[in-house]
Amino acid sequence: MPAQTPVIVCAPDSFKESMTALQAAQALAEGVHRVVPDARCDLVPMADGGEGTVQALIDGLGGQLIQASCHDALGHPVTAAYGLVAATGLAVIEMAAASGLGMIAPADRDVMRSTSLGVGELIADALDRGARRFIVGIGGSATNDAGAGLFQALGVRFLDADGADLPPGGAGLAGLARVDVSGLDPRLDACRFDIACDVDNPLLGPRGASAIFGPQKGASPAQVAQLDAALSRWADVVEPAVGRTVRDLPGAGAAGGLGAGLDAFLPHVRLRRGVEIVVDAVDLADHVRGADWVFTGEGSIDGQTLHGKTPMGVLDCARAAAVPVVMFGGHISPDARPLLDQGVTALVPVVGSVQTLDEALARGPRNLADAAELAMRLLRAA
């Protein structure tokens, strides 16, 4: 360890069902301070654009959780939460909070008529509160409507041949004859949207929204074909109306075609890896610059960690600054060893004794602090 007071950046993801990202960062810092009481621990809660992103960013950026009325994917009134950092005009929204598949009981799921309306209602609420920067995580959706419901909430009309508004849901898009964007909320012209999207699927075809993600939402083979045809109709009508071709964009098929819808109707939108968005939002590069070590981790460190999960995003940022990284995991899988070849100094298991899963989850902060203490003692000895 350096002779001067060490600086440790504690930048973990949440440990699901055990700790939020902030609680995990606090546990890492506790373990460090047991060994080096005067160490400077910089707490930077992290996420990858999925579940836990709202909490991580409001904890890290000094925001607040907003409760707003909206509708779920089947049109039932619900209250959903999103994050708002008023000082910077940033809203952080998880699609799963309003139009999520997990909100609908399995027996009630209906991908044919599920709507993204609730996400649009959350965006509208955030606009009313002064938000002009948006981070939107689009994982876990119940929908296949290319964001039609979302944009209906923001003033776009999707009309049939008789000039009537289409019914909600992806299946109804088969009857789309005209799209009217004249009522689109003008405040969106001044907004910037970063969309957390970790897939590159196009809108249509065998790798498209309906074929790949439809079955996960309950679509039968016949319904997949019907939904794909409906999205094709949406593209045939919407693309000329907005003057853009969006059907083949990487990520267009994400969240039931929401990727295509966002790119079509929003003037300032980027589809990016979720962890990259969070790295930028919390300015992780600035925190890491000049640090001695970076501690990161999440519930499971495995082969998938190499492909866009939070610890890998933290590692990429730390490597750019030549700062060594230690990763902590509730479970360290054997297929995680290639991370050591990517520059990780050590993979440290959080659970140091035989425990049941329930015990490990309940003792998560204590276990993580103990693991950080052990790592710090080894680093100091080295």
LUMZADREN-455804 format. One record per residue: x, y, z of N, C-alpha, C in turn; residue in one letter. Coordinates in steps of 0.2 Angstrom, whole numbers, plus 5000, padded with zeros to 4 digits. Layout:
BEGIN
XYZXYZXYZa ...
END
This chain:
BEGIN
500449945000500050005000500450065000m 500250124997500650184997500750205004p 501250245005501450275012500950325014a 500650365009500250415011499550385012q 499050435015498450405016498050385010t 497850315010497650285004496950315002p 496750314995496150334993495850274990v 495250254992494950194990494250214987i 494150204980493450214977493050154978v 492450154982492050104983491450114978c 491450074973490950084968490650014966a 490249984970489849924969489149934966p 488949884963488249874961487849854968d 487149854967486849824973486949744973s 486849714979486849644980486149624981f 485849604976485049594976484849554982k 484249584985483949554990484349554997e 484949594996485349595002485549675004s 485849704999486049775000485949814994m 485749884995485749924989486549944988t 486649974982487349994980487650034985a 487250084988487550134993487650094999l 487250045002487450005007488049965006q 488149935000488749894999489349934999a 489250004996489850044996490050065004a 489550075008489650085015489950025018q 489749965017490049905020490849905018a 490949915011491649915009492049965013l 491850025014492150075017492250055025a 491750025028491849995035492449955035e 492449905030493049855031493749885030g 493749935025494349975024494550005030v 494150045034494250085040494450045046h 494249975046494549935051495249925051r 495549935045496249915044496649985044v 496350035040496650095039496150155041v 496150165047495650215050495550285046p 496150305044496150375041496150365033d 496050305030495950305023495350345021a 495450375015494850415012494450365007r 493850355009493450305005492950355001c 492950344995492450384990491950334988d 491350354991490750304990490350324983l 490350284978490050294972489550234970v 488950234972488450184971488450174963p 488450114961488350104954487850054952m 487650054945487150014942487250004935a 486849954932487049944925486449964920d 485950004923485350024919484749984920g 484849934924484249884926484049904933g 483749854936483449864943483949884947e 483849934951484249974956484550034953g 484450044947484850104944484550174947t 483850174948483550234951483850244958v 483850194962484150204969484850224969q 485250194965485950204965486150274963a 485750304958485950364955485650424960l 485050414963484850464968485250464974i 485550404976485950404982486650434980d 486850424974487550444972487550524970g 486950544968486950614965486450664970l 486250634975485850684980485150694977g 484850644974484150654971483650634976g 483050624974482450604978482050554974q 481650514978481250464974480550504974l 480250504968479650534966479150484965i 478550484969477950444967477450474963q 477250444957476850474952476350424950a 475750454949475150404947475250394939s 475150334937475150314930474750254929c 474850214924474550154922475050094921h 474850034923475249984921475149954914d 475449904912475449884905474749864903a 474349844907473649824906473149884907l 473449944908472950004909472650014916g 472949974921472649984928473050044931h 472650084935473050144938473450114944p 474050134944474550114949474950184951v 475350174956475850224958476550194957t 476950234953477650214952478150264954a 478750244955479250284958479850294952a 480050354952480650364948481150414952y 481750424949482150464953482250534950g 482350584954482350654951482950694955l 483450714951483950754954483850824952v 483450864956483250934954483750974952a 484350974956484851024955485151024948a 485150964944485350954938484850944932t 484150944935483650924930483650854927g 483950804931483950744929483450694931l 483050664927482550614929482850544927a 482750494932482950424931482350384931v 482250344926481550304925481750234923i 481450184927481450114925480850094922e 480850074916480250054912479850004916m 480249954920479949904924479449924929a 479549994931479250024937478450034935a 478350044928477750064926477450014921a 477849994917477549944911477949874912s 478149854918478549794919478149734918g 478449684916478149614915478049584922l 478549604927478449574934477849604938g 477549664935476949694938476349654937m 476349614932475749574930475749504932i 475249484935475249414937475249364930a 475649314931475749274925475049254921p 474549234925473949224922473649274918a 473749344920473449394917473849434911d 474449404910474949434905474649434898r 474649484894474349494888474749534883d 475249504880475749554876475449584870v 474849554868474549584862474249654864m 474049664870473749734872474049774877r 474649744879475049784884475349844881s 475349894885475549964883476049994887t 476450034884477050074887476750144890s 476150154890475850214892476150244898l 476150194903476450224910477150254910g 477550224906478250254905478150334903v 477750344898477650404895477350454900g 476950424905476650464910477150484915e 477650444917478150464921478650514918l 478750514912479150564908478750624908i 478150624907477750694908477750724915a 477650674920477750704927478450734928d 478950704925479650734926479750794923a 479450804917479450864913479150924917l 478550904920478150954924478650974930d 479050934932479450954938480150984936r 480250994930480851034927481350984924g 481250924924481750874921481850894914a 482550894912482650904905483250854902r 483450814907483950764906483650694908r 483650644904483250584906483750524905f 483750484910484050414909483450364910i 483350324905482850274905483050204904v 482950164909483150094909482550054906g 482650014900482049994897482049914897i 482349884902482349814903481649794907g 481449734906480949704910480249724908g 480149744901479549774899479049714898s 478449734898477849684896477549694889a 477849744886477549774880477849754873t 477549764868477749754861477449804857n 477449864859477049914855477449974852d 478149964852478550004849478550074852a 478350074858478250144862477650184860g 477150154857476550194855476250224861a 476150174866475850204872476250264875g 476850254876477250304879477150374875l 477150374868477150434865476350454865f 475950414865475250434866475150484873q 475550464878475550504884475850564883a 476250574878476650634877476350674871l 475850654868475450694863475450674856g 475750614855475650584848475050544847v 474750544841474150514840474250454834r 474050394836474150344831473450324829f 473250334822472650334820472450284815l 471850254814471650204809471450244803d 471150204798470950234792470350274793a 469950274798469450314799469650374804d 470250384805470450444809470350434817g 470150364819470050354826470750334829a 470850344836471450324839471450244840d 472050214839472050144839472050124847l 471750064848471750034854472450024857p 472550014863473250004866473449934864p 474149934864474449874863474749864856g 475249814856475549804849475149774844g 474649734846474249704840473849754837a 473649804840473249864837473649904832g 474249894832474649934827474549904820l 474249844819474149824812473649864809a 473249904812472749954809473050024808g 473650034809473950104809473850124802l 473550184801473550214794473950284794a 473950314800474250384800474450404807r 475050434808475250454814475350534814v 475050564819474950634820475450664826d 476050694824476450714829476450784831v 475850824828475850894829475750904837s 475450854841475350874848475950844852g 476450824849477050804854477250854858l 477350844864477550894869478150934867d 478150994866478651034863479251044868p 479151024874479751024879480250974878r 480050924874480550864872481050894868l 480950944864481450974860482150994864d 482051014870482551034874482850984879a 482650924878482750864882483350814879c 483750784883484150734881484050674884r 483950614880483850554883484350504882f 484650474887485050414887484650354889d 484650304884484250244885484750184886i 484650154892485050104894484750034890a 485150024885484949964881485649924879c 485549864882486149814881486049764876d 485549774871485449724866485449764859v 485649724854485749764847485249734842d 484649704844484149674840483849734836n 483749714829483349764825482549754827p 482149794824481449794826481049734823l 481249704817480849654814481249594812l 480949544810481249484808481449434813g 481849384812481949324816482349354822p 482749404822483049434828482749494831r 482149504828481749564830481449564837g 481049614839480749624845480249564846a 479849554842479249504843479549434843s 480049414839480249344838480749324844a 481149374846481649364852481249374859i 480949424860480649444866479949424867f 479549424862478849404862478749344866g 479049284865478949224869479049234876p 479549274878479649284885479049324889q 478649354885478049394887477449354886k 477449294884476849254883476649244876g 476949274871476649264864476749194862a 476249174859476249104855476649114848s 476849064845477149074838476649114833p 476049104834475549134829475549214831a 475549224838475549294840476149324838q 476749294839477349324837477349344829v 477049304825477049324818476549384817a 476049384821475549444821475849504824q 476249504829476549564832477049584827l 477449544824477949564819477649604813d 477149574811476749614805476549674808a 476249684814476049744816476549794817a 477149774819477749824820478049844813l 477949794808478149814801477649874799s 477049864800476549914798476749984802r 476949974808477150034812477650074808w 478250034807478750064803478650094797a 478150054793477950084786477650154787d 477250164792476950224793477350274796v 477650254802478050304806478650334802v 479050294799479650314796479550374791e 479150364786479050424782478750484786p 478350474791478150534795478650574798a 479150534801479750574805480350584800v 480350554794480950564790481550524792g 481450474795481950434798481850354797r 482350314795482350244795482550214802t 482150184805482350164812482350084813v 482050054808481849984809482549934810r 483049954807483649914807484149944812d 484049994815484550024820484749964826l 485349964827485449914833485149944839p 484749894842484349914848483649934847g 483449934840482749954838482249904841a 482449844842481949794845481949784852g 482349824856482349824863481649844866a 481449814871480849824875480249824870a 480149774866479649774862479549824857g 480149844854480149894849480249964852g 480249974858480350044861480950074859l 481450044857482050074855481950104848g 481550074844481450114838480950174839a 480450164843480050224844480350284847g 480850274852481150324855481650364850l 481950324846482350354840481950394835d 481350364834480950394829480750464831a 480450474837480150534839480450584844f 481050564846481450604851482050634847l 482150704847482650734844483350724846p 483450704853484050704856484050634860h 484250584857484150514861484750474859v 485050434864485550394862485450324866r 485450274862485450204865486150184867l 486250164873486950154875486950094881r 487450064882487550014887487350044894r 486950014898486750044904487350064908g 487850024909488350044914488750104911v 488850104905489150164902488750234904e 488150224904487750284905487850304913i 487850254917487950264924488650294926v 489150264923489850284923489850364922v 489550384916489550454915489150494920d 488550464922488150504926488450524933a 488750474935489150484942489850514941v 490050524935490750544934491250504937d 491150434936491650394939492350404937l 492450424931493150434929493550494934a 493150544936493450594940493550564947d 493150524950493250494956493850444956h 493950404951494450364950495150394949v 495150444946495750484944496150494951r 496750474951497150484957497050434963g 496550384962496450344968496950284968a 497050254974497550204974497250134973d 496550124974496250064973495450074971w 495150034967494450034966494149964969v 493649974973493349914975492649914972f 492449854969491849854966491549784967t 490949764965490649704965489949704965g 489649644965488949634965488749564968e 488149544967487949474970488349414967g 488349414961488749364957489249384952s 489849364953490349374948490449314944i 490349314938490349254933490549274926d 490449234922490649244915490349304912g 489649314914489249364911489549434913q 489949434919490249504921490649534916t 490949494911491349524906490949554901l 490249544901489849574895489349624897h 489649674900489249734901488949744908g 489049694913488849704919489249764923k 488949784929489249844932490049834934t 490249784937490949774938491449784932p 491149764927491649764921491649844918m 491049874919491049944917491549984922g 491549964928491950004933492749984931v 492849924930493549904928493749934922l 493349944917493549984911493750054913d 493350084917493550154919494150154923c 494250104927494850104932495450094928a 495450044923496050034919496250094915r 495750134912495950194908496350244913a 496250234919496650284924497250244927a 497350184925497850144928497850134935a 497250124938497050114945496850034946v 497149994950497049924951496349914954p 496049864953495349844955495249784958v 494949784964494749714967493949714967v 493749654965493049634964492849584970m 492249604972491949564978491249534975f 491149474977490549444974490249394980g 489549394980489249354985489349274982g 489449274976489649204973490149224968h 490749184968491249194963491249134959i 491049134952490949074948491649054945s 491848994944492448974941492549014934p 491949024930492049054924492149134924d 492249154930492449224931493249234931a 493649184931494349184931494649234925r 494349234919494649274914494649344916p 494249364921494349434923495049454926l 495349404929496049414931496449434925l 496349404919496749424914496549484911d 495949514913495749584911496049634915q 496449624920496749674924496449674932g 495949624933495749624940496249594945v 496449634950496949614955496749544959t 496149544961495849494965495149484964a 494849424965494149414965494049384972l 493649424976493549404983492849384985v 492749324987492149304989491849334996p 491249354996490949395001490849345007v 490649285006490449245011491049205013v 491249215020491849175022491749115026g 491149095027490949035031490349005028s 490248945031489648905028489048945031v 488548965026487948995028487448975023q 486748975025486248965021486149025017t 485749025011485649085007485349135011l 484849115015484449165019484949205024d 485349165027485849195031486349245028e 486549215022487049265018486749325016a 486149325014485749385012485649435018l 485449405024485349445030485949475032a 486549435032487149465034487649495029r 487249515024487649545018488149595020g 487949655023488349705024488949685029p 488849645034489349625038489849575035r 489549535030490049485027490449525022n 490149575019490549625014491049665017l 490849685023491349725027491949685029a 491849615031492349575033492749555027d 492449545021492849535015493349595013a 493049655014493449715012494049715017a 493949705024494449705029494949655027e 494849595025495349545023495749565017l 495349595012495749615006496149675008a 495949715012496349775014497049755018m 496949705022497549685026498049645021r 497749615016498249585011498549635007l 498249685005498549735001499049775005l 498849785011499349825016500049785017r 499949715017500449675018500949675012a 500549675006500949675000501349734999a 
END
